[in-house]
Amino acid sequence: MADNRYLHLVRQDCPLPPGTHVVAYCRDSGGDEQDRSVQQQVQTVNEYCQHYGLILEHVYSDEARSGSNSEKRNQLQDMLSDLSQRFRQIRHLDKRRAFMEKNPFGLIVWKSNRLGRDSIETTYIKADLRIRGITIVNLIPSFETGDVKMDALFEVFQQYQDEKLLEEISDNSRRGLAELVSLRDNDPSFRMFNPDWPTNDGRYLGIVPGGLPTGFKSESVLIGMRERKGAKFGGEKHYVQRMVPDHDHNLWERCYLAWKMRVEGKGIKSILEATRLYVSVSGYDRFFSNRIYTGDLEYGGKVYEKFVEPLIPLEWYEEEQKRREVRSAKHQQRVADPMLEPRRVNSRHLLTGLVYCGATEGEEHPMMADTVPEREGKRSRWDFYICSHKKNKRGTACNSPRVSAAALDQSVIENLMTHVLTHENLRPIADGLVASMSERNDDVSERIVAVQGRLDEVQKSIRQLVDAVEKMGFSTSLQARLQEREQEERKIISDLVNLQDLIVEPKELPVIGDKQLTEWIGSIRTALTSDDIEIAKQAIRQFVAKIVVNAKAGSIFYTFPLSHLSRIRTVVPTGLSTVFVPSALILPDCSLSLMYKSYRTIKYRLAHSFN
């Protein structure tokens, strides 16, 4: 009896006859509070097989493996592969019963949840084993009545309980980790164990579970004592890791260089060669999508602001995410902002993305920048714009000539400086836009009244249907009508909210003084004459929508940038004077459509610029 130390804990019968060959699968989740360790399960299986005369062929065991993920349980996969090769599926019920009586074979597990806690996957595993004629023996059965149908019902219920227990454990674990992440330096329990901590202003300690992102290293910190009763480490000091910048080998500085190069438009290969943060370019994908470098941590669906020392400005991160969205949209064939196209962002040409070919009547096609390379002693490099429709169709769809980039840039800038960027030209445009916004307010207000009236009618109908249900009972027809009305109500409320968002309060209508207008014109003029192409590109995109080239002349479509003025504050490059932007100039995105309706055009001419 001394050898059978666990036999009394398990079932006291065996559904298989003596001499039956069996295999066993054992798993534990690791930790100090698990049900039974793998070693204890193996010993129990050996005692059970010896007691009932079963022949144990092999024991498959996964130690410290979660039951929610079968992909990381190699021994489980090996067992399923071995059994599937050894036993074929028998889909005829009578034939399968006859096979099981003649050639019994069993799989022994401690509990059914050792196979997994995901009810869908566990059901699939059990069904596949049973359809091969394999009997599953649970050493700790939940319910067994002897009735196959009733046992199957109880088993499904047990699987549901196992899955719920796993969800509860997972939720508790996430809550515990979230409490650690949100721990601050002024927490009383933390101060008790760290009275000499250098800060006490409520900042986060920077505690994070799992691996650390590149540029950070772990620092051990004491946060308390372990309090789990009966646990292996109960009563011991509880240390966790906090993340701090890693200056070893200039890692933190190299991370900053990588971001700086990315903001300047450098490619990933160039960044890899300069920083060597990763072995290959693929490592930078996660690097440039991680918000932690702004100092903010995204964890558990929540953003912890000022979590660690920031490496870069938030604007750098946001601009990179916009570019990543454009690249993603391009791969998925979704519509994206063409101005954020990587080739346009990194282009050395001033007007890239703005030039369109108008040679074909009634059509406009984008013109792309291209270059004829230099040949020593024969010609210098020539930059030009060519109609994309012509280039893609090899010249058969459009007969427009190539346009010199230098000549077009010069002509456009001269016309903007002479005819557009003047107080006399922009003053009436700005005033007209403000007046149009007031008119739009009146139109939207009328639509809101009409939609609100419709909403009142639908809600009244819903109340009548609810009264009818209370008096007559819940019928199928009443249910269908009530669902239709409720769905209509939700749609109308959504429309009403969208309309209300279009309203600009009178106090928010922009009042653009002559001084502000003069300051803005001066800053744009300075930018356009700057030697820095990036500054000029930022400036011209604030108010120029497109440039249509037609023969040796063209049109510039522009407006006064009410909505773009708010973006001047984002980046103020060297050489571009700061523009004061009052809050009244910051309009909702809906003003963009109004701006396009108010575009003005000017004509320009080019000479000796075509090929």
Secondary structure, DSSP 8 states (H G I E B T S, - for coil): --S-SSGGGS-S--SS-TT-EEEEEEE---SSS-S--HHHHHHHHHHHHHHHT-EEEEEEEE-S--TT-STT-HHHHHHHHHHHHHS-----HHHHHHHHHHS-EEEEESSGGGS-S-HHHHHHHHHHHHHTT-EEEESS-S---S-HHHHHHHHHHHHHHHHHHHHHHHHHHHHHHHHHHT-BTT-HHHHHH-TT-S--SS-B--B--S---TTEEEEEEEEEE---TT-TTTTSEEEEEEEEE--GGGHHHHHHHHHHHHHTT--HHHHHHHH--SSSTTHHHHHTT-GGGGT-EEETTEEETT-S--SS-HHHHHHHHHHHHHHHHHHTT----GGG-HHHHT-S-TTTTTEEE--STT--EEEEEEEE--BTTTB--EEEEEEHHHHHTTTSS-----EEHHHHHHHHHHHIIIIISSHHHHHHHHHHHHHHHHHHHHHHHHHHHHHHHHHHHHHHHHHHHHHHHHHH---HHHHHHHHHHHHHHHHHHHHHHHHHHH---GGGS----HHHHHHHHHHHHHHHTSS-HHHHHHHHTTTEEEEEEETTEEEEEE---TTGGGGTTT---TTS------GGG---TTHHHHHHHT-EEEEEE--S-B-
